[in-house]
C-alpha cells in the first residue's frame, strides 16, 4: 500500500491548473509565478478524484 500513497502524492502535490488555459503546471514550492503555456497568473490546485458512493 505504500506504493499507492507515493503515487497519489506524486500526482497531486504541487500540481496547479491554469484557470485560463487548463494547462498543468508543477512547482517545487508554492504557487507558480506564471503559466508555462499562456503566461496567466490564475491557478487552482489539482482536484483529487472522489470515490463513488455506489
Buried (B, 14 or more C-beta within 10 A) or exposed (E): EEEEEEEEEEEEEBBBBBEBEEBEBEEEEEEBEEBEEEEBEEBEEBEEEEEEEE
